């Protein structure tokens, strides 16, 4: 079951889960984002990490609202499999995550088109890849559908 457009639209105005609760509930997601976005490569200001962390809290809330319960914990290994799938889709032009969660893909595209703070092109690509991987992972743990 994909996260519906109404849930995405309603979630955009609702508050995301509190950061402490989110970090305790999904520590692998926070570590995954830190590993990809909090390095010196992306600048000392860590803007890309902050944008991605805020976005995944919102995405997590969208899955929770769609399914009525918080998503189960995501593992680091699942996130790595999801990241490989997203990277492979980008190379081949496949639309896997966008087909699986179209409303979320549109929401992420809007965020990347107009991030809350300016981000460099490489930061936008990395944030987009990370968010798509998190969507795949959350989709798998909430629906049981395997990542392709």
FIDRENLO-847290 format. One line per 4 residues: number of its first residue (from 1); for each residue x, y, z of C-alpha. Coordinates in steps of 0.25 Angstrom, whole numbers. Layout:
// FIDRENLO-847290
NUM) X Y Z | ...
***
This chain:
// FIDRENLO-847290
1) 0 0 0 | 6 13 -4 | 5 26 4 | -7 33 -2
5) -7 48 -7 | -17 52 4 | -7 47 15 | 5 54 8
9) -3 67 7 | -8 66 21 | 5 62 27 | 12 74 20
13) 4 83 30 | 5 74 42 | 17 73 51 | 28 63 49
17) 31 53 60 | 40 60 71 | 55 58 68 | 58 50 80
21) 47 41 79 | 51 39 64 | 65 36 67 | 62 26 78
25) 52 19 69 | 60 19 56 | 75 20 60 | 80 13 47
29) 73 24 38 | 80 35 46 | 93 28 45 | 91 26 30
33) 88 41 28 | 100 44 36 | 109 35 28 | 105 41 15
37) 102 55 18 | 109 60 30 | 123 59 25 | 133 70 22
41) 130 67 7 | 117 74 9 | 122 86 17 | 123 89 31
45) 110 95 32 | 103 81 31 | 91 87 23 | 89 75 15
49) 88 66 27 | 78 75 34 | 69 76 22 | 70 61 20
53) 67 58 35 | 55 68 35 | 50 61 22 | 51 47 27
57) 44 50 40 | 33 56 32 | 33 43 22 | 33 34 35
61) 21 42 40 | 14 40 26 | 16 25 27 | 11 25 41
65) -2 33 37 | -4 24 25 | -3 11 33 | -8 15 47
69) 5 11 54 | 19 15 54 | 28 8 44 | 36 -4 50
73) 51 -1 52 | 59 0 39 | 73 -7 39 | 86 -1 33
77) 87 -13 24 | 73 -11 19 | 76 4 16 | 89 0 9
81) 81 -10 0 | 71 1 -3 | 82 11 -6 | 88 1 -16
85) 74 -1 -23 | 72 14 -24 | 86 16 -30 | 83 5 -40
89) 70 11 -44 | 77 25 -46 | 87 18 -55 | 77 10 -63
93) 66 21 -63 | 56 12 -56 | 45 18 -47 | 44 8 -36
97) 42 16 -24 | 34 26 -32 | 25 15 -36 | 24 9 -23
101) 21 22 -15 | 17 32 -25 | 12 43 -15 | 24 42 -7
105) 33 43 -19 | 26 56 -24 | 27 62 -10 | 42 59 -10
109) 44 65 -23 | 37 77 -18 | 46 78 -6 | 58 76 -15
113) 53 87 -25 | 51 97 -14 | 60 93 -1 | 58 101 11
117) 72 105 10 | 81 106 -2 | 88 93 -5 | 99 90 -16
121) 95 81 -27 | 104 70 -22 | 97 71 -8 | 83 71 -15
125) 87 58 -22 | 92 52 -9 | 79 56 -1 | 70 51 -12
129) 77 37 -12 | 77 36 3 | 62 40 4 | 58 30 -7
133) 66 19 0 | 59 22 13 | 45 22 6 | 49 8 0
137) 53 3 14 | 41 9 21 | 32 3 10 | 38 -11 12
141) 37 -11 27 | 22 -6 27 | 17 -14 15 | 26 -26 14
145) 29 -23 -1 | 44 -26 -4 | 53 -15 -10 | 55 -19 -25
***
